[in-house]
Every structure is written in structure tokens, then in C-alpha cells.
Amino acid sequence: MDIFLLFAAVFIISAASVFFAAKKMKKSGILGRDINKEKGVFLPEATGIALLVPLWTGIFIILAFENFNIGFIVLGLAATGCSIIGFFDDLKKKFRGSLSWAARAVPISVFCLVFAFLFAQHWLLAPLLALFIVGLAALQNTFAGLNGWEIGSGFIISCFVAALLATTQFFLLAIVFSAAILGLLFWNFYPAKVFPGDSGTLLIGGMIGCILVLTANIMLMAVSLMFYLPHLIDFFVLKLRTNRKDVSQKKFPPYSLENGKIGIPKCPGGKERLDFAKLIIKIFGPMKEWQAVSVIWGIVFLNCLFWFFVFIFARKAFW
């Protein structure tokens, strides 16, 4: 199968699916305000759900023409479940407020646990594998707030995961998913035309986690977890340490905006509330939104590159 043709086809399907989903969301009034623009800009929300179209298209192409693996279908179902829960949260957040933590975590955990039990080498490993999938979905979901931040980072990580899987039967699946993410990024990078919502971020993290669990390779999982090191720093070192009571940053504006540049806002009580983007701003000073995202993408890329070569070196040295 021509990899480049497959990638291009899935990318086009993804970009088209997001476009039509955005029109539907706009018509239905499912819009979100882009808070980092000087003028009030409202964009279609929850368009990440559209990734299910290229994802399933790619899965069926692979099953029909390359490699029939029932695990790919089960993986698609698990990822679909994560995306649908995220979509319900997107809708409820828009009209009635967010779903509770339990309302999101419990069904996603069930999907992931069932998937893990089906493919774990030993049933005792299933809870740990499910935790791994849920963890990646949660980390992908927390690394957000600026145009293209989360989707661009997800695309970079998915490409490196595909590189790790280059000699396995899961390579084409990883390529398909990377192309699908790029189709969403086409509309989401600065200045964004759509917002992915939880339906997109949970799908990306959950899908990457599920692919890695299918490999049954603990080393691959460990290295891929390190691809999320910036996300781990964002949540555990920055948000939990400086803003434990509002890690989702809903009570106060997460960024200030002056002369087209984003900065760190002054919060009540003078307490510093950081996330990864604000850490970049603290180091380099206020900058345009696309500049901050570019720096973050660069950090994510270099982090993935480092751990990728660590894996290659370890494999040659010990295996």
C-alpha cells in the first residue's frame, strides 16, 4: 500500500469532515469564544468528533487491503467511546456546564479497561494498561488553551509514535491517525477556524494509548509516556502546584492580552497561576499567540526526538 497516498487521502477526508462538522456546529449554535483575540471571535466547538470519520475510513481501508486485525476494530470502538464522552461534555459545557469529573472518568475508564482486558498478556496487567490509556487521554486534554496548542502537540507525538511502530503491523494505523489529526490541525492552527473540544483531545490521547497497548511492548509504552513529559510538567508541576483549585482555569482569564500579545494576568490575591504557556511567557516575556504555540511545539518536538533516540540507542545496546 502506498503510504503517501493513504496519508493524503485520510488527510483530505479529515479536513473535509472537520469543515462540514464546523458548519453543523455553527448552525446549531455550538460556538466558543476565542478569548485570546482582541475582538470578540466565536468559533465552532466540538469539531474533534469529526475525526471519527477519517479514523474509521482508514481502519476499514487497512482491514480490506492490507492486514485484517480484529484488534483494530476494537481499538476504533474504544477511541470512539472516548470521543463521544468528550462530545457530550462539550455540549453540556456549552449549554448547562461541564460534566462532573466522575461522569467523564467512569465511562472512559470502563472503555479502556475492557479494551485492556481483551489485549493484556495477563489479566493482572489490564488495570495498569487501562490507567495508561486514560492517563494519555487526560494529559492530551489538559495541554490546551491556545490556537493549535493541543492538536499540534498531538500531531507531533502521533508522528513519533508512528516512527516507533515503523517495523510493526501497527504502522499504517498510526499513519492514518496522524493524517486525521493533521486534517483537524489544518483548521485549528492560528488563527483558528474551529475548536476541537474534549471530543478531539480525548480521542487523540485515547487512540495513541490504545495503539501502544495493542503492541504489548512495555518499552514502547514507557518511551511514548515520556513524549508527554511537557504535559506532565504542565499539569503536575505547574497547574497543581500553583492553581490546584482551578486547574481547568475557568474562574479567571488564563491570559492577558495587550497590543496583540498574550501575557500573564494579575490574579486576585497576587498569587501566580502558571501553565506551560505562561511558563514560556514568564521566561521570554509577552508574545503573540502563534509565537507561544510555536515555542511549545518546538519543545514537544525536541522532547520527542530525545526520547526517540534514547529508545533507538537502548534497543541497539540491549536487544
C-alpha positions in Angstrom: 0.0 0.0 0.0 1.3 3.5 -0.9 1.8 5.2 2.4 1.9 8.7 1.0 -1.3 8.1 -0.9 -3.0 6.7 2.2 -1.8 9.7 4.3 -3.0 12.2 1.7 -6.4 10.5 1.3 -7.1 10.4 5.0 -5.9 14.0 5.5 -8.3 15.2 2.8 -11.2 13.2 4.3 -10.3 14.6 7.7 -10.1 18.2 6.6 -13.4 17.9 4.8 -15.1 16.2 7.7 -14.0 18.9 10.1 -15.2 21.6 7.6 -18.7 20.1 7.4 -18.8 19.4 11.2 -17.9 23.1 11.8 -20.8 24.2 9.6 -23.2 22.0 11.5 -21.9 23.2 14.9 -22.2 26.9 13.8 -25.7 26.3 12.5 -26.6 24.6 15.8 -25.2 27.5 17.9 -22.4 25.3 19.3 -19.8 28.1 19.4 -17.0 29.1 21.8 -15.3 32.4 22.2 -11.6 32.7 21.3 -10.6 34.6 24.4 -7.1 35.5 23.1 -8.4 37.8 20.3 -8.9 41.5 20.8 -12.2 41.4 19.0 -14.9 39.0 20.0 -14.4 35.9 17.9 -16.7 32.9 18.2 -15.7 29.6 16.6 -17.5 26.2 16.1 -16.8 23.9 19.1 -16.5 20.2 19.4 -15.3 19.6 15.9 -12.9 16.9 17.1 -15.8 14.5 16.8 -15.3 14.7 13.0 -12.0 12.7 13.4 -14.1 9.6 13.7 -14.9 9.7 10.0 -11.2 9.6 8.7 -10.3 7.2 11.6 -12.9 4.6 10.7 -12.3 5.1 6.9 -8.6 4.4 7.5 -9.3 1.4 9.6 -11.5 -0.2 7.0 -9.0 0.6 4.2 -6.3 -1.2 6.2 -8.5 -4.2 7.1 -9.7 -4.5 3.5 -6.4 -4.1 1.6 -3.5 -4.7 4.0 -4.0 -6.5 7.3 -7.2 -7.8 8.8 -6.8 -7.5 12.6 -9.9 -7.6 14.8 -8.0 -5.6 17.3 -8.1 -2.6 15.0 -11.9 -2.6 15.2 -12.0 -2.9 19.0 -9.4 -0.1 19.2 -11.7 2.1 17.0 -14.6 1.3 19.3 -12.6 2.3 22.4 -11.4 5.5 20.8 -14.9 6.3 19.6 -16.2 5.9 23.2 -13.6 8.4 24.5 -14.6 10.9 21.8 -18.3 10.5 22.4 -17.9 11.1 26.1 -15.8 14.2 25.2 -18.5 15.3 22.8 -21.2 15.1 25.5 -19.0 17.1 27.8 -18.5 19.7 25.0 -22.3 20.0 24.6 -23.1 20.1 28.3 -20.3 22.6 28.9 -21.8 24.8 26.3 -25.4 24.7 27.5 -25.5 23.6 31.1 -22.0 23.4 32.4 -19.3 20.7 32.3 -19.9 17.1 33.1 -18.6 16.1 36.5 -15.2 14.5 36.8 -16.9 11.2 37.6 -19.3 11.4 34.7 -16.4 11.7 32.3 -13.8 9.5 34.0 -16.0 6.4 34.8 -17.3 5.6 31.3 -13.9 6.4 29.7 -12.2 4.1 32.3 -14.7 1.3 31.5 -14.0 1.6 27.8 -10.3 1.5 28.4 -10.5 -1.3 31.0 -12.5 -3.6 28.7 -10.0 -2.9 25.9 -7.1 -3.6 28.2 -8.6 -6.9 29.4 -9.0 -8.1 25.8 -5.4 -7.5 24.8 -3.4 -7.6 28.0 -0.9 -10.5 28.1 -2.0 -11.2 31.7 -5.3 -10.1 33.2 -3.4 -8.6 36.2 -1.8 -6.1 33.8 -5.2 -4.9 32.5 -5.8 -2.2 35.1 -2.3 -0.7 34.6 -2.8 -0.7 30.8 -6.2 0.9 31.2 -4.6 3.5 33.5 -2.0 4.2 30.8 -4.7 4.8 28.2 -6.7 7.0 30.5 -3.6 8.9 31.5 -2.6 9.8 27.9 -6.2 10.9 27.2 -6.2 13.1 30.3 -2.8 14.6 29.5 -3.7 15.4 26.0 -6.9 17.0 27.3 -5.1 19.3 29.8 -2.4 20.6 27.4 -4.6 23.3 25.8 -5.7 26.9 25.7 -4.2 28.5 22.6 -4.9 28.1 18.9 -3.3 24.8 17.7 -1.6 24.1 21.0 -3.1 20.7 21.8 -3.8 19.5 18.3 -0.3 20.4 17.0 1.3 18.8 20.0 -0.9 15.7 19.4 0.2 15.6 15.8 3.9 15.7 16.7 3.5 12.9 19.3 1.5 10.8 16.9 4.2 11.1 14.2 6.9 10.0 16.6 4.7 7.1 17.8 4.3 6.1 14.1 8.1 6.2 13.8 8.4 3.9 16.8 6.0 1.5 15.1 7.6 1.7 11.6 8.5 -2.0 11.6 5.3 -3.3 13.1 1.8 -4.2 11.8 0.5 -1.1 13.6 2.5 1.4 11.5 -0.3 2.1 8.9 -2.8 2.6 11.7 -0.5 5.2 13.3 0.0 6.9 9.9 -3.8 7.0 9.4 -4.3 8.6 12.8 -1.5 11.2 12.2 -3.1 12.2 8.9 -6.5 12.5 10.6 -5.1 14.8 13.3 -3.4 16.9 10.6 -6.7 17.4 8.9 -8.0 18.9 12.2 -4.9 21.0 12.7 -5.4 22.5 9.2 -8.4 24.3 10.6 -7.2 24.8 14.2 -3.8 26.4 13.8 -3.5 30.2 14.3 -5.8 31.9 13.6 -8.1 29.0 14.4 -11.3 28.5 12.5 -12.5 25.7 14.8 -12.1 24.4 18.3 -11.6 20.6 18.8 -13.2 20.3 22.2 -12.8 17.4 24.5 -14.2 15.2 21.7 -10.9 15.8 19.9 -8.4 15.8 22.7 -9.7 12.8 24.5 -9.8 10.9 21.1 -6.2 11.8 20.3 -4.8 10.7 23.7 -7.0 7.6 23.9 -6.2 6.5 20.4 -2.5 6.8 20.9 -2.7 4.9 24.2 -4.8 2.1 22.6 -2.4 1.6 19.7 0.5 1.3 22.1 -1.4 -1.2 24.3 -2.0 -3.3 21.2 1.8 -3.7 20.6 2.1 -5.3 24.1 5.6 -3.7 24.3 6.2 -2.1 27.6 9.3 -0.2 26.4 7.3 1.4 23.6 4.7 2.5 26.2 7.3 3.9 28.5 9.0 5.9 25.8 5.7 7.2 24.5 4.7 8.3 28.0 7.9 10.3 28.1 6.8 12.0 24.9 4.2 13.5 27.2 6.8 15.0 29.6 5.8 18.6 28.8 2.2 17.7 29.5 3.2 16.1 32.8 5.1 19.2 33.8 2.1 21.4 32.8 -0.3 19.5 35.0 1.6 18.2 38.0 4.4 20.7 38.3 2.6 23.9 37.2 -1.2 23.7 37.4 -1.5 21.5 40.5 1.3 23.4 42.4 0.1 27.0 41.5 -3.6 26.6 40.8 -4.8 23.5 42.5 -8.4 24.7 43.0 -8.8 25.7 39.3 -6.6 23.5 37.2 -9.0 24.0 34.2 -8.5 27.7 34.5 -12.2 28.7 34.3 -12.5 31.0 37.3 -10.1 33.6 35.9 -8.9 34.6 32.4 -5.9 32.3 31.8 -4.0 35.0 29.8 -4.0 38.8 29.4 -4.0 40.4 26.0 -2.3 43.7 25.2 -1.2 45.1 21.8 -1.8 41.7 20.2 0.5 39.8 22.7 -0.6 37.4 25.4 0.8 37.7 28.9 0.4 36.5 32.5 -2.7 38.2 34.0 -2.8 39.5 37.5 -5.0 37.3 39.7 -6.8 38.2 42.9 -4.5 37.9 45.9 -1.4 38.3 43.7 -0.9 34.6 43.5 0.9 33.3 40.4 -1.1 30.8 38.4 1.0 29.0 35.8 0.6 26.6 33.0 3.1 25.6 30.3 2.3 28.5 28.1 2.6 31.0 30.9 5.9 29.5 31.9 7.2 30.2 28.4 5.8 33.8 28.7 7.4 34.2 32.1 10.8 33.2 30.6 10.6 35.1 27.3 8.1 37.8 28.0 4.7 38.6 26.4 4.5 37.3 22.8 2.0 36.8 20.1 -0.2 33.7 20.5 1.3 31.9 17.4 4.8 32.6 18.7 4.0 31.0 22.1 2.5 27.9 20.4 5.5 27.6 18.1 7.8 27.6 21.1 5.7 24.9 22.7 5.6 22.8 19.5 9.4 23.1 19.3 9.8 21.9 22.9 7.4 19.0 22.3 9.3 18.1 19.1 12.7 18.2 20.8 11.5 16.2 23.8 10.0 13.5 21.5 13.2 13.5 19.4 15.4 13.0 22.5 13.3 10.1 23.8 13.1 8.5 20.3 16.9 8.4 20.1 17.1 7.1 23.7 14.8 4.2 22.6 16.8 3.6 19.4 20.1 3.5 21.4 18.7 1.2 24.1 17.3 -1.2 21.5 20.7 -1.5 19.8 22.6 -1.8 23.0 20.5 -4.3 24.9 18.3 -6.2 22.4 
